[in-house]
């Protein structure tokens, strides 16, 4: 439940510096690092953010309230985001803006085919690009009338959230016994590594994914990924990107 100050802020009309004021966004995202980046961008844009980390949780949220914007990650612990995108795109009344998000190269095509209005690539650190994408798809009566302050600021979340994501990935890797689990964890690691600009881990995950695609033995590549994850978790001062 909102307190009086939050409630007051959410009833303010959009302004040049807060063009998304008055909007509620639902983010369906399992990565804490990506979610923290989104929280910072929505906060600076004047919007309110709710988060669901699974498809099941998102559907529970949507039974209770109707956000103006829903942003859906394509790879989640309990399934693929395309199904929820399709359901929301066909619902009546329809959510104003439905966006897919992913670090995968084919993420945009998958999102649009499923029925999304647009796509947020990972990493999405540009505040201006984030605001522009949402405003592009909002109905006219919810748009900011007049000029908008465009900033080239990039939003960088705290690496503590990245460490939490790595711990989650390590847990999945330790109990990864089937193709679905491996699909999920490679997609998850690829997204968070790109978002954190962690080049060594990004390349290692890409090599693992390529081995799987080519039908080659994956153990050496999988071991490399696991070693990089553990090295970041065991660093005395937390993950250090190198």
Secondary structure as the mmCIF struct_conf table of DSSP 4:
data_model
#
loop_
_struct_conf.conf_type_id
_struct_conf.id
_struct_conf.beg_label_comp_id
_struct_conf.beg_label_asym_id
_struct_conf.beg_label_seq_id
_struct_conf.end_label_comp_id
_struct_conf.end_label_asym_id
_struct_conf.end_label_seq_id
HELX_RH_AL_P HELX_RH_AL_P1 UNK A 4 UNK A 10
TURN_TY1_P TURN_TY1_P1 UNK A 11 UNK A 11
BEND BEND1 UNK A 12 UNK A 12
HELX_LH_PP_P HELX_LH_PP_P1 UNK A 13 UNK A 14
BEND BEND2 UNK A 16 UNK A 17
TURN_TY1_P TURN_TY1_P2 UNK A 19 UNK A 22
STRN STRN1 UNK A 24 UNK A 28
HELX_RH_AL_P HELX_RH_AL_P2 UNK A 32 UNK A 45
TURN_TY1_P TURN_TY1_P3 UNK A 46 UNK A 46
STRN STRN2 UNK A 48 UNK A 52
BEND BEND3 UNK A 53 UNK A 54
HELX_RH_AL_P HELX_RH_AL_P3 UNK A 55 UNK A 64
BEND BEND4 UNK A 68 UNK A 68
STRN STRN3 UNK A 69 UNK A 73
BEND BEND5 UNK A 74 UNK A 74
STRN STRN4 UNK A 75 UNK A 76
TURN_TY1_P TURN_TY1_P4 UNK A 77 UNK A 78
STRN STRN5 UNK A 79 UNK A 80
TURN_TY1_P TURN_TY1_P5 UNK A 81 UNK A 81
HELX_RH_AL_P HELX_RH_AL_P4 UNK A 82 UNK A 90
BEND BEND6 UNK A 92 UNK A 93
HELX_LH_PP_P HELX_LH_PP_P2 UNK A 94 UNK A 95
BEND BEND7 UNK A 96 UNK A 96
STRN STRN6 UNK A 97 UNK A 102
BEND BEND8 UNK A 103 UNK A 104
TURN_TY1_P TURN_TY1_P6 UNK A 105 UNK A 106
HELX_RH_AL_P HELX_RH_AL_P5 UNK A 107 UNK A 114
TURN_TY1_P TURN_TY1_P7 UNK A 115 UNK A 115
BEND BEND9 UNK A 117 UNK A 117
STRN STRN7 UNK A 118 UNK A 121
BEND BEND10 UNK A 122 UNK A 123
STRN STRN8 UNK A 126 UNK A 126
HELX_RH_AL_P HELX_RH_AL_P6 UNK A 127 UNK A 137
BEND BEND11 UNK A 138 UNK A 138
HELX_RH_3T_P HELX_RH_3T_P1 UNK A 140 UNK A 142
BEND BEND12 UNK A 143 UNK A 143
HELX_LH_PP_P HELX_LH_PP_P3 UNK A 144 UNK A 145
BEND BEND13 UNK A 146 UNK A 146
STRN STRN9 UNK A 154 UNK A 154
HELX_RH_AL_P HELX_RH_AL_P7 UNK A 159 UNK A 174
TURN_TY1_P TURN_TY1_P8 UNK A 175 UNK A 175
BEND BEND14 UNK A 178 UNK A 178
HELX_RH_AL_P HELX_RH_AL_P8 UNK A 179 UNK A 195
TURN_TY1_P TURN_TY1_P9 UNK A 196 UNK A 197
HELX_RH_AL_P HELX_RH_AL_P9 UNK A 199 UNK A 214
TURN_TY1_P TURN_TY1_P10 UNK A 215 UNK A 215
HELX_RH_AL_P HELX_RH_AL_P10 UNK A 219 UNK A 234
BEND BEND15 UNK A 235 UNK A 235
TURN_TY1_P TURN_TY1_P11 UNK A 236 UNK A 237
BEND BEND16 UNK A 238 UNK A 238
#
